Amino acid sequence: MAVKVLVVDDSGFFRRRVKEILESDPRIQVVGTATNGQEAVEQTLALHPDVITMDYEMPVMDGITAVRQIMQRQPTPVLMFSSLTYEGARVSLDALDAGAADYLPKNFEDISRNPDKVRQLLCDRVQALARSNRWSLGFAAAPVPTPASV
């Protein structure tokens, strides 16, 4: 069964690009998109995704507020994106504190220069978050391959 993903970003370019990258993996299905945090909460309740990719800075409702509401209403693993997100940055810590499971920097340059590397990283992170979600819900999940088993 494919991992169902909701893609949330106010940038039409980034939203489309993330959707294209995820849909290039046959194990992943993008079930919806949203342009702000309010839509993300509504779409989460309606679509029941396995994983959500979420931008930090958006109009109407920011990503941190949306993550908090999603975690209260329908806990779902969230992978945060932000142009401000680097290890140790306050935004990253706020996202994790709000309930996000992981984060990646929103780096348009990497998408252009290293599309295969970005695709592999993003799809692997989404798959790992989906497995962690299934595990926490009591479903059997395939073990994460270790370097020794690859």
C-alpha positions in Angstrom: 0.0 0.0 0.0 1.4 3.4 -1.0 2.2 6.0 1.7 -0.4 8.8 1.5 1.1 12.3 1.7 -0.3 15.8 2.1 2.0 18.5 0.7 1.6 21.9 2.3 3.4 25.0 1.0 2.3 28.5 0.0 4.9 28.5 -2.9 3.2 27.0 -5.9 6.6 26.1 -7.4 7.8 24.3 -4.3 4.5 22.6 -3.7 4.4 21.3 -7.3 8.1 20.3 -7.2 7.7 18.3 -3.9 4.6 16.6 -5.3 6.5 15.6 -8.5 9.4 14.3 -6.5 7.2 12.3 -4.2 5.1 10.9 -7.0 8.2 9.7 -8.8 8.4 7.0 -6.1 5.8 4.3 -6.7 5.6 3.7 -2.9 4.2 7.2 -2.3 0.9 8.8 -3.3 0.2 12.5 -2.9 -3.4 12.6 -1.8 -3.7 16.4 -1.5 -2.1 19.8 -1.3 -2.7 22.9 0.8 -1.4 26.4 0.5 -1.6 27.4 4.2 -1.8 25.9 7.7 -5.6 26.3 7.9 -6.0 24.3 4.7 -3.5 21.7 6.1 -5.6 21.1 9.2 -8.8 20.8 7.1 -7.1 18.5 4.5 -5.6 16.3 7.3 -9.0 15.7 8.9 -10.6 15.0 5.5 -7.8 12.9 3.8 -6.1 11.1 6.7 -2.6 11.2 5.2 0.2 9.0 6.6 2.7 11.8 6.4 2.5 15.6 5.9 5.2 17.8 4.4 4.7 21.3 5.9 6.3 24.7 5.2 7.0 26.9 8.2 6.2 30.4 6.8 2.7 30.6 5.3 -0.2 33.1 5.2 -3.4 32.6 7.2 -1.9 30.1 9.6 1.9 29.3 9.9 3.2 25.7 9.9 4.0 25.6 13.7 0.4 26.5 14.6 -0.9 24.0 12.0 1.3 21.2 13.4 0.0 22.0 17.0 -3.6 21.8 15.8 -3.0 18.6 13.8 -1.3 16.9 16.7 -4.3 17.8 18.9 -6.9 16.6 16.5 -5.3 13.9 14.3 -1.7 13.1 15.2 0.2 12.6 11.9 4.0 12.6 11.3 5.0 16.0 9.9 8.2 16.7 7.9 8.8 20.5 8.2 10.4 22.6 5.5 11.8 26.0 6.0 14.3 28.3 4.3 15.1 29.2 7.9 15.5 25.6 9.1 19.1 24.5 9.9 20.2 22.3 12.7 20.1 24.2 16.0 17.9 27.0 14.6 15.1 28.2 16.8 12.5 27.4 14.0 13.6 23.8 13.9 13.3 23.4 17.7 9.9 25.1 17.6 8.7 22.7 14.9 9.9 19.7 16.8 8.4 21.0 20.1 5.1 21.5 18.3 5.1 17.9 17.3 6.9 17.7 13.9 8.8 14.5 13.5 11.6 15.7 11.3 12.7 18.7 9.2 14.6 19.6 6.1 16.0 22.9 4.9 14.0 24.4 2.0 16.8 24.7 -0.5 15.9 25.5 -4.1 19.5 25.4 -5.1 19.9 21.7 -4.1 16.7 20.8 -6.0 18.2 22.3 -9.2 21.8 21.0 -8.8 21.2 17.6 -7.2 17.6 16.5 -8.1 18.4 12.8 -7.7 20.0 13.3 -4.2 17.0 15.5 -3.1 14.5 12.9 -4.5 16.2 10.1 -2.6 16.5 12.1 0.7 12.9 13.3 0.6 11.4 9.9 -0.4 13.4 8.1 2.2 12.4 10.5 5.0 8.7 10.2 4.0 9.0 6.4 4.0 10.7 6.4 7.4 8.1 8.7 8.9 5.3 6.5 7.5 6.9 3.4 9.0 7.2 5.1 12.4 3.5 6.1 12.2 2.4 2.6 11.4 4.6 1.2 14.1 3.1 3.6 16.7 -0.4 2.6 15.6 0.4 -1.1 16.1 0.8 -2.0 12.4 3.7 -4.2 11.3 6.3 -2.1 9.4 9.2 -3.2 7.4 12.4 -2.7 9.2 14.6 0.2 8.2 17.5 -1.1 6.3 20.9 -0.6 7.9 24.1 -0.1 6.0 25.1 -3.7 6.8 21.9 -5.1 5.3 22.0 -3.0 2.1 
